[in-house]
Amino acid sequence: MIVESSELEGFLTNTYLVGEEGGEAFFVDAGGPVEPLVARAAELDMTPTKVLLTHHHFDHVAAVDALVEAYPGIEVLIHPAEREHVPQATGDLVPGEKLRVGDLEIEAIATPGHTAGMVSLLVNGHVFTGDTLFRGSVGGVRAPGASGYEDLHASIMERLMALPGETVVMPGHAGPTTIGEEWEENGFIRIWRGADAEGTAPCTAFGDPATLILLGPDYDGGHKAWVRWPDGTDDIVPGSQVEAG
């Protein structure tokens, strides 16, 4: 299996081209730029037949039109809960169902949290995680369409962390990792599995009082914060919105 990627400048969003040389292929997300991937597909004699979207956010779908223009008739699939946000969509990505592209079998896994219809895509020892899991970090739950902390926690700990440790994680932003690496090194996951203690420092998040459970790294060089509100609910927010005290 060949995996090629391009990165959207400013957002660090990955668009992936996946397939076999001389065979069918598919794209995961379409943030752009897609021109290098279209050229690479031609070099490898690949025939892209599907665009599989992990979720509907702009930086993951901005170049769908360019792919539809490059490959007339290509299928554009997304979770049915998010289809209304992508008018180019031609069908649904249904969690639990499997797709076949050439010799590759792709399983859609429901991983809500960052959005309600987020899916991860498992294929040939690789999992494309969209904005659910990154190297050293996790997705936030304050973006449009988010379904919340509890969903994100379950998506990561009950579904993604249940995959074999050698599974290669291809995130929606920045570089790859593995399930095993994240189990051992991701600060959020280490607390969730009981390896590290929760933080107890008071803080303010978006100007409101909270407890800082963890200030971890984010894919863009900044920080992602896990905070707990006075009512006992949890949140994953941008580190830039958190202040000590």
C-alpha positions as CSV (number, residue, x, y, z in Angstrom):
1,M,0.0,0.0,0.0
2,I,1.3,3.4,-1.0
3,V,0.4,6.5,1.1
4,E,1.3,10.0,-0.1
5,S,0.3,13.2,1.6
6,S,0.2,16.9,1.1
7,E,-0.1,19.6,3.8
8,L,-2.3,22.7,3.8
9,E,0.0,25.6,4.6
10,G,-1.1,27.5,7.8
11,F,-3.3,24.7,9.0
12,L,-0.9,21.7,8.8
13,T,-3.9,19.7,7.5
14,N,-3.1,16.5,5.7
15,T,-4.7,15.2,2.6
16,Y,-3.7,11.6,1.8
17,L,-3.6,9.6,-1.4
18,V,-3.8,5.9,-0.7
19,G,-3.7,2.9,-3.1
20,E,-1.6,0.5,-5.1
21,E,0.6,1.3,-8.0
22,G,-1.3,0.6,-11.2
23,G,-4.6,0.2,-9.4
24,E,-7.5,2.0,-7.8
25,A,-6.8,4.6,-5.1
26,F,-8.7,6.9,-2.7
27,F,-8.2,10.2,-1.0
28,V,-8.6,10.8,2.8
29,D,-9.8,14.3,3.3
30,A,-9.4,17.1,0.8
31,G,-7.9,20.2,2.5
32,G,-5.4,20.7,-0.3
33,P,-3.2,21.3,-2.0
34,V,-4.3,18.4,-4.1
35,E,-2.4,19.1,-7.3
36,P,0.8,17.3,-6.1
37,L,-1.3,14.3,-5.2
38,V,-3.1,14.3,-8.6
39,A,0.3,14.4,-10.3
40,R,1.6,11.6,-8.1
41,A,-1.4,9.5,-8.9
42,A,-0.7,9.9,-12.5
43,E,3.0,9.0,-12.0
44,L,2.0,5.8,-10.2
45,D,-0.8,5.0,-12.7
46,M,-3.3,5.1,-9.9
47,T,-7.0,5.6,-10.6
48,P,-8.7,7.5,-7.7
49,T,-12.3,6.4,-7.3
50,K,-13.3,7.8,-3.8
51,V,-12.8,10.8,-1.5
52,L,-13.3,9.7,2.1
53,L,-13.9,12.6,4.5
54,T,-13.2,12.2,8.2
55,H,-15.4,15.2,9.0
56,H,-16.8,18.4,7.5
57,H,-14.5,21.2,8.8
58,F,-13.3,23.6,6.1
59,D,-9.6,22.8,6.3
60,H,-10.5,19.1,5.5
61,V,-12.9,19.7,2.6
62,A,-11.7,23.0,0.9
63,A,-10.3,21.2,-2.1
64,V,-13.2,18.7,-2.7
65,D,-14.2,20.7,-5.8
66,A,-10.7,20.4,-7.2
67,L,-10.8,16.6,-6.9
68,V,-14.2,16.3,-8.4
69,E,-12.9,18.4,-11.4
70,A,-9.8,16.3,-11.7
71,Y,-11.7,13.0,-11.5
72,P,-15.3,13.4,-12.9
73,G,-17.6,10.8,-11.3
74,I,-15.4,10.3,-8.2
75,E,-17.4,9.3,-5.1
76,V,-17.3,11.7,-2.2
77,L,-18.3,10.0,1.1
78,I,-18.8,11.4,4.6
79,H,-20.7,10.3,7.7
80,P,-24.5,10.9,7.2
81,A,-24.6,13.2,10.2
82,E,-22.3,15.6,8.4
83,R,-23.4,15.2,4.8
84,E,-25.5,18.4,4.8
85,H,-22.3,20.4,5.3
86,V,-20.6,19.0,2.2
87,P,-22.8,19.6,-0.9
88,Q,-20.4,17.6,-3.1
89,A,-21.0,14.4,-1.1
90,T,-22.4,11.6,-3.2
91,G,-22.8,9.0,-0.4
92,D,-22.4,8.0,3.2
93,L,-19.5,6.6,5.3
94,V,-21.3,4.4,7.7
95,P,-19.3,3.3,10.8
96,G,-19.0,-0.5,11.0
97,E,-19.3,-0.9,7.3
98,K,-16.4,-1.8,5.1
99,L,-15.5,-0.4,1.7
100,R,-13.3,-1.9,-1.0
101,V,-11.0,0.1,-3.2
102,G,-9.0,-2.2,-5.5
103,D,-7.4,-4.8,-3.2
104,L,-7.7,-2.6,-0.1
105,E,-10.5,-3.0,2.5
106,I,-11.4,0.1,4.5
107,E,-13.3,0.1,7.7
108,A,-15.0,3.2,8.9
109,I,-14.8,3.6,12.7
110,A,-17.1,6.0,14.6
111,T,-14.8,8.4,16.6
112,P,-17.0,11.4,17.6
113,G,-16.0,14.1,19.9
114,H,-14.3,16.8,17.8
115,T,-17.4,16.5,15.6
116,A,-20.5,14.3,16.0
117,G,-19.9,12.5,12.7
118,M,-16.1,12.1,12.9
119,V,-14.9,8.8,11.5
120,S,-11.5,7.2,11.5
121,L,-10.5,4.9,8.6
122,L,-8.7,1.6,9.2
123,V,-6.9,0.1,6.3
124,N,-4.0,-2.3,6.0
125,G,-2.4,-1.6,9.4
126,H,-3.0,2.2,9.2
127,V,-5.7,4.3,10.8
128,F,-6.5,7.8,9.5
129,T,-7.8,9.6,12.6
130,G,-8.9,13.0,11.3
131,D,-9.0,15.4,14.3
132,T,-9.5,12.8,17.0
133,L,-5.9,11.7,17.8
134,F,-2.6,13.4,17.0
135,R,1.0,12.7,17.9
136,G,1.2,13.6,21.6
137,S,-2.2,15.3,21.6
138,V,-6.0,14.8,21.0
139,G,-8.7,16.7,19.3
140,G,-10.5,19.7,20.9
141,V,-14.2,19.6,21.6
142,R,-15.0,23.3,21.1
143,A,-15.1,23.4,17.3
144,P,-18.3,23.7,15.3
145,G,-20.3,20.5,15.5
146,A,-18.4,19.0,18.5
147,S,-20.2,16.3,20.5
148,G,-18.1,16.7,23.6
149,Y,-15.4,15.4,25.9
150,E,-17.1,12.1,26.8
151,D,-17.4,11.1,23.2
152,L,-13.8,12.0,22.5
153,H,-12.6,10.0,25.5
154,A,-14.6,6.9,24.4
155,S,-13.5,7.3,20.8
156,I,-9.8,7.2,21.8
157,M,-9.8,4.8,24.7
158,E,-12.4,2.3,23.6
159,R,-11.9,2.3,19.9
160,L,-8.5,3.6,18.8
161,M,-6.5,2.3,21.7
162,A,-8.1,-1.1,21.2
163,L,-6.2,-1.4,17.9
164,P,-2.9,-3.2,17.8
165,G,0.0,-1.2,19.1
166,E,1.9,-1.4,15.7
167,T,-1.1,0.3,13.9
168,V,0.3,3.4,12.2
169,V,-1.7,6.6,13.0
170,M,-2.1,9.0,10.1
171,P,-3.6,12.1,11.7
172,G,-5.5,14.9,10.2
173,H,-2.7,17.3,11.1
174,A,1.1,17.0,11.3
175,G,3.1,13.8,11.4
176,P,2.4,10.1,11.9
177,T,2.7,8.0,15.0
178,T,1.6,4.6,16.2
179,I,-1.1,3.4,18.6
180,G,1.7,2.0,20.8
181,E,3.6,5.2,20.9
182,E,0.5,7.2,21.9
183,W,-0.4,4.6,24.6
184,E,3.0,5.1,26.2
185,E,3.8,8.8,25.5
186,N,0.5,10.8,25.0
187,G,-0.1,12.7,28.2
188,F,-3.9,12.6,27.9
189,I,-3.9,8.9,27.3
190,R,-1.5,8.3,30.2
191,I,-3.9,10.0,32.6
192,W,-6.9,8.2,31.1
193,R,-5.4,4.8,31.6
194,G,-4.2,5.6,35.1
195,A,-0.4,5.8,34.5
196,D,-0.2,9.5,35.5
197,A,-2.1,11.6,38.0
198,E,-4.5,14.4,37.1
199,G,-3.4,17.9,37.7
200,T,-5.1,20.0,40.4
201,A,-3.9,23.5,39.7
202,P,-6.6,26.2,39.5
203,C,-6.9,28.1,36.3
204,T,-9.2,30.2,34.1
205,A,-10.4,28.9,30.7
206,F,-12.1,31.3,28.4
207,G,-12.1,33.6,31.5
208,D,-14.1,31.2,33.7
209,P,-12.7,29.3,36.8
210,A,-11.6,25.7,36.2
211,T,-9.1,23.1,37.3
212,L,-6.2,22.4,34.9
213,I,-6.0,18.6,34.6
214,L,-3.3,18.7,31.9
215,L,-1.6,21.2,29.7
216,G,-0.2,19.1,26.8
217,P,1.4,19.8,23.5
218,D,-0.6,20.3,20.3
219,Y,0.2,19.4,16.7
220,D,1.0,23.1,15.8
221,G,3.6,23.7,18.4
222,G,1.1,25.2,20.8
223,H,-0.8,23.6,23.6
224,K,-4.1,21.7,24.2
225,A,-5.6,21.8,27.7
226,W,-7.8,19.4,29.6
227,V,-9.8,21.4,32.1
228,R,-12.5,20.5,34.6
229,W,-15.3,23.0,35.3
230,P,-16.8,23.6,38.8
231,D,-19.8,21.4,38.0
232,G,-17.4,18.4,37.4
233,T,-17.7,18.3,33.6
234,D,-14.5,18.1,31.5
235,D,-13.4,19.9,28.4
236,I,-10.6,19.9,25.9
237,V,-9.8,23.5,24.9
238,P,-7.0,25.5,23.2
239,G,-4.1,26.1,25.5
240,S,-4.1,29.7,24.5
241,Q,-7.5,30.1,26.2
242,V,-6.1,28.9,29.6
243,E,-4.4,31.1,32.3
244,A,-2.9,30.0,35.6
245,G,-4.7,30.9,38.8
